[in-house]
Structure formats: structure tokens, C-alpha cells
Amino acid sequence: MLITGLVTRQEDYEEEATGPPVAAAWDKDGQPTKALVGFAKGKGVDVAAVRRVKTDKGEYVAVTIERISHTARADSSCRMKHSDPTAIPR
């Protein structure tokens, strides 16, 4: 089956992620808390990459993540499961 006219690559984009409140991000000695470390790890960034942002709810940490898209490719391991090529699973 050949499908034409599909986009072969999505645009790159930036994603803004807000993490824990500043008060919960560093301890009294200025060291990152488990909340901050977990947030950074979950976003795939170093703790040093976070910054403080002011919101309506107070001051939080945030990070901007650059999402780089990949070019689509034909995957030969992808096969139709149905014998009727016009059947579309619901």
C-alpha cells in the first residue's frame, strides 16, 4: 500500500514545562530537593537548566525544552494485520 501526501517531518518546537514551587525546589542550604531533581530528570535536563518564573499562583521553577523532530521513514516491520487491505480497524 502506498500513501502519498503525508508530512515527512514535523516542525521543531520548544516546550515550556513548569515544575515545583521555588520554595519546594531548594532546601534551606540552597541544595536541590528531590522535587527539583525529579522534575529535571523527568524532563531530561540538568538541574542547572531550570529558572524561576512568576505565575499567578506564585514563583515556580521552569525549563524550556527544545523538541527536535525526526524525519519519517518507512518501517518494513510494519505490516497490516487484516487480510482485506481496505479494512480499517476501529
C-alpha positions as CSV (number, residue, x, y, z in Angstrom):
1,M,0.0,0.0,0.0
2,L,1.4,3.4,-0.9
3,I,0.2,6.6,0.8
4,T,1.1,9.9,-0.7
5,G,0.9,13.5,0.5
6,L,1.9,12.8,4.1
7,V,4.1,15.2,6.0
8,T,7.6,13.6,6.3
9,R,8.8,15.8,9.1
10,Q,7.2,17.8,11.9
11,E,8.4,21.2,12.7
12,D,10.9,21.6,15.6
13,Y,9.3,23.3,18.6
14,E,10.0,24.5,22.1
15,E,8.0,23.2,25.1
16,E,7.7,25.2,28.3
17,A,7.4,23.0,31.4
18,T,6.6,24.3,34.9
19,G,7.9,22.4,37.9
20,P,7.5,22.7,41.6
21,P,7.2,25.9,43.5
22,V,10.6,27.6,44.2
23,A,10.0,27.1,48.0
24,A,10.0,23.3,47.4
25,A,12.8,23.3,44.8
26,W,15.8,24.1,47.1
27,D,16.3,23.3,50.7
28,K,17.4,25.9,53.4
29,D,21.1,25.4,52.4
30,G,20.3,26.1,48.7
31,Q,20.7,22.5,47.6
32,P,18.2,21.0,45.1
33,T,15.4,19.0,46.7
34,K,14.1,15.6,45.5
35,A,11.2,17.5,43.9
36,L,13.6,19.6,41.8
37,V,15.9,16.7,40.9
38,G,12.9,14.6,39.9
39,F,11.4,17.3,37.8
40,A,14.7,17.9,36.0
41,K,15.3,14.2,35.4
42,G,11.7,13.7,34.1
43,K,12.3,16.5,31.6
44,G,15.7,15.2,30.6
45,V,17.6,18.3,31.7
46,D,20.2,19.2,34.3
47,V,19.1,21.0,37.4
48,A,21.2,23.9,36.3
49,A,18.9,24.4,33.3
50,V,15.9,25.4,35.4
51,R,15.0,29.0,36.0
52,R,12.5,30.8,38.2
53,V,9.2,32.1,36.8
54,K,6.5,34.2,38.3
55,T,2.9,33.0,37.8
56,D,-0.5,34.0,39.2
57,K,0.0,31.2,41.8
58,G,3.5,32.3,42.9
59,E,7.1,31.6,41.9
60,Y,7.9,28.3,40.3
61,V,10.8,26.7,38.5
62,A,10.5,26.1,34.8
63,V,12.6,24.9,31.9
64,T,12.3,25.3,28.1
65,I,12.8,22.0,26.2
66,E,13.7,22.1,22.6
67,R,11.9,19.3,20.7
68,I,13.7,18.3,17.5
69,S,11.6,16.3,15.2
70,H,12.8,13.3,13.2
71,T,12.2,12.6,9.5
72,A,9.6,9.9,9.0
73,R,10.8,6.7,7.5
74,A,9.3,3.6,6.0
75,D,9.3,0.8,8.5
76,S,9.4,-2.6,6.9
77,S,8.4,-4.3,10.1
78,C,5.0,-2.6,9.9
79,R,2.5,-5.0,8.4
80,M,-1.3,-5.0,8.0
81,K,-2.9,-7.4,10.4
82,H,-6.0,-7.9,8.2
83,S,-6.3,-9.8,5.0
84,D,-8.5,-7.2,3.5
85,P,-6.3,-4.2,2.7
86,T,-9.4,-1.9,2.6
87,A,-10.4,-2.8,6.1
88,I,-9.7,-0.2,8.7
89,P,-9.6,-1.4,12.4
90,R,-12.0,0.5,14.6
